[in-house]
Amino acid sequence: MSEHQRNTEFLTHLISYDDTPERRDLAETITRLQRDARCVRRAVWLMVLLASLAAAGLCYGAVFLVGSMNLTQFASQVVIKVFSAMGLGSLICLVTFLVIDAVYQIQLARHREQCRCLAMKLVESRLGNSSILVSRGAPTA
């Protein structure tokens, strides 16, 4: 489990003690984004697998078919065209899925920050304001 996943899990657990519609909406949004990001990552791995299979098929064709015919006959083979199309399509999908995954990660980071703010409000409402204010990045003594 990555650091971001642990932080998100901790924050969603922390805000679960608040029973407001804002908290429910935020938790549902985070859960949906995590599920969608997992789905996109699986699609990325599938596209990597398909691109690898297409590359292996093209290499197989290059090694075993070029020896028996000239290069123009090799390029006209249906199998080579299929592997080329499969490889190109999977590479295009791979790039698209990687962009979508990056967008999901940006959205998750934004919602994680909203979750932190909500958690701080919850802690302050339950425990009161702290008498010691610590600024970010400043060393504590």
C-alpha positions, 0 to 999 in steps of 0.5 A, a space after each residue: 500500500 502506497 503512502 498516498 493510499 495510507 494517508 487517504 485511508 487514515 483521513 477517510 477513517 478520521 472524518 467518518 466520525 462526522 455525520 454531515 452530508 459534506 463528509 458523506 459526499 467527500 467519502 463517496 467521491 474519494 471511493 469512486 475516484 479510487 475505484 476508477 483509478 484502480 480500473 484504469 491501472 488494470 487497463 494500463 497493464 492490459 495494454 502493456 501486455 497487448 503491446 508486448 504480444 504485438 511486438 513479440 508477434 512482429 519479431 516472430 514474423 521478422 525472424 521466420 518469414 523474412 528468410 523465406 521471402 523478400 521484404 515487400 512480401 513480408 510487409 503485405 502479410 495479413 498477420 503482420 498487419 494485424 500485429 502492427 494494428 494491435 501494437 499501434 492501437 494498444 500504444 495509443 490506448 496506453 498513452 490515453 490511460 496513463 493520462 487518465 490515471 494522472 488526472 485521477 491522481 490529481 483529483 484524488 490529491 485535491 480531495 485528499 486536501 479537502 479531507 484534511 481540512 474537514 478532519 481539522 475542522 472535526 478535530 477542532 470542534 471536538 477538542 477545541 483550538 490548540 493553544 500552540 500554533 505550529 506553522 508548516 515547515 517551521 522547526 518545533 522546539 
